[in-house]
Amino acid sequence: MIGETTLENANGTCPAWAYRGWVQVGVNPSNGINVWGPPAGPIHGKVASWPFPGSLHPGGCHFCFADGSVRFLSQSLDTTTLNRLAAMADGNLTPAYTPD
């Protein structure tokens, strides 16, 4: 439903959570979690684009699911799983996620 992201990013400033709003693209995990933009690296705290999920927490970021749960997802999750978790009513079954 919503995913954590950084306030500053490579192409401007965004809200504290990536969500479906503003220009209607929503959370875009297609490139993964914590994809950093220029200047490179988490030390600058800028994800590559405003809808990308990311945080300054080591190894991943928080997501709030439609069932009300909040989970920390690892940046090592494959993009297929991330995209299926972010899709709404797509008919695909996502394997149960268990934190590392």
C-alpha positions in Angstrom: 0.0 0.0 0.0 2.7 2.5 1.0 6.5 2.3 1.3 9.1 4.3 3.0 11.3 6.6 0.9 13.8 9.4 1.5 12.7 13.0 1.5 15.4 14.1 -0.8 16.0 12.3 -4.1 17.9 12.6 -7.3 15.1 14.5 -9.0 13.7 16.7 -6.3 11.8 16.4 -3.0 9.0 14.1 -2.2 6.7 13.2 0.7 8.0 10.9 3.4 6.2 7.9 2.0 6.0 6.7 -1.6 2.3 6.2 -2.3 -0.3 6.4 -5.1 -0.7 10.1 -5.4 0.6 13.3 -6.8 1.3 12.2 -10.4 -0.2 8.8 -9.9 2.7 6.4 -10.2 2.7 5.0 -6.7 5.4 2.9 -5.2 7.7 1.7 -7.9 9.9 -1.2 -6.7 10.8 -2.3 -10.3 14.5 -1.4 -9.7 14.6 -2.6 -6.1 14.9 -1.1 -2.7 17.5 1.5 -1.8 18.5 2.4 -5.4 20.6 5.5 -4.9 20.8 8.4 -7.2 23.5 11.0 -7.8 25.4 11.9 -5.8 25.8 8.2 -5.3 25.4 6.3 -2.1 23.2 6.3 1.0 25.5 8.8 2.7 23.7 11.5 0.7 20.3 10.0 1.4 18.9 10.4 -2.1 17.1 7.6 -3.8 17.3 7.7 -7.6 13.7 8.9 -8.2 10.8 10.0 -6.0 8.6 6.9 -6.2 11.4 4.5 -5.4 11.3 2.8 -2.0 14.3 3.4 0.2 15.5 4.5 3.6 18.6 5.3 5.6 18.0 2.1 7.6 20.7 -0.5 6.7 19.5 -3.2 4.4 15.9 -2.2 3.4 12.9 -0.1 4.3 9.4 -0.3 5.8 6.2 -1.0 4.0 2.6 -0.8 5.2 0.4 -3.5 3.7 -3.3 -3.3 2.9 -4.0 -5.7 5.8 -2.6 -3.1 8.3 0.7 -4.8 8.9 4.0 -3.0 8.7 7.1 -4.9 7.6 10.7 -4.2 7.0 11.6 -5.6 3.6 15.1 -6.5 2.7 16.8 -4.7 -0.3 17.9 -8.2 -1.3 14.4 -9.3 -2.3 14.1 -10.0 -6.0 12.2 -7.5 -8.1 9.6 -10.0 -9.2 8.5 -10.5 -5.6 8.6 -6.7 -4.9 6.5 -6.0 -8.0 3.9 -8.6 -7.1 3.7 -7.2 -3.5 3.2 -3.7 -5.0 0.5 -4.7 -7.5 -3.1 -4.4 -6.7 -5.6 -7.2 -7.6 -3.3 -8.5 -10.3 -4.5 -12.1 -9.8 -0.9 -13.4 -9.1 -0.3 -15.3 -5.9 2.7 -14.0 -4.0 4.4 -16.5 -1.8 4.1 -15.7 1.9 6.8 -13.3 2.9 8.8 -14.1 6.0 11.4 -11.7 7.2 15.1 -12.7 7.1 
